Amino acid sequence: MGTLSVGLWIIGAALLAVGYRRARGPWARYQALKEQDANIARYDAWRGGIRDTGQTGASVAMEILRRQAQLGAATAVVGAVMIVLGFAAR
């Protein structure tokens, strides 16, 4: 085991943990907003009303949360790649 391998493992594990923690919160909130939006759409369809398809504050928040979750997931993927590179550098 070389120093490079161990360094890649440590950095990869740290990035994996940080990416997971950064993606978990926004993804959960995004899913909750998405479910709430679907519930409103079902209610409006049941009621027979026409739903405004314009951009709302919730849709903007969903875009921001989705992007934050994607960035966290990308960080976790980079960490996983670094761990694999640590094994390849042996």
N, C-alpha and C positions, 0 to 999 in steps of 0.2 A: 504494500500500500504506500503510494507516494503522497507527498504533501499536497500535490495538486489534486489528487483524487479526494482526499479528505476535505480539502478546502471547497471543492465543488459540491460535495455531499452536504456540508454544513450550510453553505450559501443556498443551495437548492432547497434544502429542508426549511430554511428560514423564509425563502420566497414562497414556498408552497403554503406554509402556515399563514403568512401575511396575506397572500392572495385569497386563501379560503376565508379568512376573517373579514376581508374587505368585500368579498362577493356575497357572503351569507346574509348580511343585514339588508342591503338594497334589494336582493333577489326576493327575500321574504315579503318585503313591503310592496314590491312590484306585483307579486302574485296576489296579494290582498287587494290592491287597487284594480287589478285585472278582473278579479272575481266580482268586486263591487260594480265595476263597469258592466260586466255581463249581466249581473242581477238587475241593474237599472234598465238595460236593453230589454230583458225579458218582461219586466214590469210595463215598460212603455208599449211593447208589442201586445201584451195582454189587454192593456187599457185602450189600445187602438190609436194611440197618439203617434204623431210623427216626431221622430227624434232628430234633434239638430245634430248634424254630422260635423260641425265646425270644431276647431281646436278648443279644448277646455283646459282649465288649470290641472285637472287630473291627468289628462293625456300628456301634458308637458312634464308633469312629475313622473309619469310612467316612462317617458323617453329618457329622462335624466337618471332614474333608478336603473333602467335597463343598461344604460351606458356604464354606470358605475359598477354594476355586476359584471359586465363584459370585461372591464379593465381589471377587476379583481381576479376573474377567471384567467385572463391572459397572464397575469403575474404568476398565478399558480402553475400554469402550463410551462412558463419559462423556468420555474423552480423544478418541475418534474424533468424537463429536458436537461437541466444542469446536473441533476442526480444521475440520469442515464449517462451523461458525458463523464461523470466521475467514475462510473463503472467501466466505461470504455477507455479511460485514461490509465487504467491499471497497467 
